[in-house]
Amino acid sequence: MTDAEGAAGERGAARGDVRPPEVDADERATLLTFLDYLRDAVAAKAAGVPEEAARTPGVPSGTSLLGLVRHLAAVEHNWFVWAYAGEGELLPDDEPPEPGATVGEALAAYRRAVRRSNGIVAACGRLDVPGARSLRETPPPTMRWILVHMIEETARHAGHADILRERIDGSAGR
């Protein structure tokens, strides 16, 4: 490790970055820690961005940092709460932010959704148990499937957030 890598690691640890799991962690810890690592990356990309910049689409499809965070909060709710636990209402996950929506509110909602999701994962006795219902026209998926799907979904959007943030202010990396 170079001095620069060591200093970067110390800065990350000082700000409370979630780190990848130990290589010998059990399956649940491995999946959830990687997912939390990606969730943290998305939140870090949206934090501190001026409201107008966060709301402004960075690509022709209309994707914005604010929209990504709101989308991921809804997806967390829909897969863990609505589908797996069988609770609450299905939330729209593809609507543009309404006027007046803020990054702070979106991040707070995302963090609440993540805490609720993690609570559902913690209460799940076995990862191979199917949930209450599915968001697809398939049988309800297992917790293992939902965790892997959410790693994929969050990783894809973390990459989008990287690009959007770099376009806003040149910020690159975690």
N, C-alpha and C positions, 0 to 999 in steps of 0.2 A: 504494500500500500504506500502510495506517495504521501508526502506531507499535505498536499492539497486535498487528496481523498480523505485523509484522516481529519483534517479541519472541517471538510464538508460533513463528514459523519458526526463530528461533535456538534456542529450547528444543528443538524437534523435532530439529534438526541436532545439538545437543549430546547428545541421548540416542540418536543413531544411527538415527533414523527413515529408512525407505526412502522415497524421494521418487518421484513419477511420472517417467517417462523424458523425455528431451529430445524436442521435437516432431519432430525429424528423425532419430530413432534407427531402426535397421533393424527389421524385423518381429519377429525373435526377441527382441531387447532390449526392444522395446515390450511384447510380450506377457508376457515373464517379469518385467519390472520392475513392471508393473501387478499381476501375480499376487503378487509379493513384497510389494508395498505393502499389499495386502489381507490377506495372511498375517500381516504385522506388526501390522495393526490388530486382528485377532482375538486374537493373543497378548497385545497390550497391554491389551485389555479383560479378559482372564482373570487377568493378573498382579496380584498383591497383594490379590486378593479372599480373604477368610477362607474356609477350607475348607468349612464348613457352608453358607455363602451360595453358593459356587460349585457345590455339589452339589444345592442345593435348586431344584426346578423353578420357573421364573418365570412359567410359563403352563400352562393346563390340559392341554396336550398332553404335558407332562413334560420339556420342553426346559430344560436348565441350561447354565451356562457350561462346567462340567467336561465334560458330555456333548457339547457342540458341539466342543470342542477334540479330544476323543477321536474323534469322528465324522470330523472333517477330517483327522486323522492317518491313519485307516484309508482314507479316500477317496483321499488322496495316494498311499498304497501301492497301493491297488487299481488306480488308473488308470495311474500311471507305471511301477510295478514289475511288478505282476501282468499287466496288460493290455498295456502298450506293450512293456516289456522281456521279458515272458514268463517272469518269475522269481518264485520264492516261492509262498506260499499266499494265496488270497483271504481277506481279513479281514472279520469281521462289522463293519458300520459303523452299526448302529442299536441296539446293546445299551446298557442303562443302566450307568453306572459301578458296578463292584463295590465292596463295602464296603472302606474303607481306601485306595481310589484317591485320589491327591492331585493338586492343580493343578500342582504342580512336576513330578511325574512325567509328567502329561499334556502339559505344555508341552515338556518335554525330548523326549518321544516325537514330538511334532508337529515340533519343530525337526529331529530326526533324519530324519523322513520328508521334510521339505522339502529338506534337504541331498541326500538320495538322489534325490529327484525332479529337483532342479536338475542333478545329475550326469548323469542320463539325458537331460535336455533338452540339456545341453552336448555329450554324445556323439552326439546325433542329427545326422547330416549335413544333412538337408533336412527341413523341416517338413511336406512333402507325402507323406512315406513312412508307410505304415500300420504299426501295431504288430503284435505277435504274436497278440493275441486281443482280444475285446471283452467288456465287461460287459453288453452288450445283445445282443439277437438280430439283430445286424447284422454286416456285415463289420468287421474291426478298423479303428478310426478312425486318422486321421493324427495326428501330434504337434500340428499346428496345431489340429485339432478338440479334442484333449485340453486344450491350453492355454486355448482359449477356454471350454471347458466348465468348467475349474477356476476361471477368473476368475469365471464366473457362479455357480458353487457357493459359492466362498469369499466373494464379495460378498454373496450372499443371507444367509449365516451371519454375516458381519461386521455386517450390519444387525440380525440377531437378537441378537448379542452386545452391540451398542450399547444395545438396549432392555433386555436383562437386566441389564446393568451399571448403567444408570440406575435401574432398579427397586431394585437392591441398595443403592447408596450415593449416588445422585444424580449420579454422574459422567457427563458428556455430552461428546461430541466425541472426536477422536483424542487 
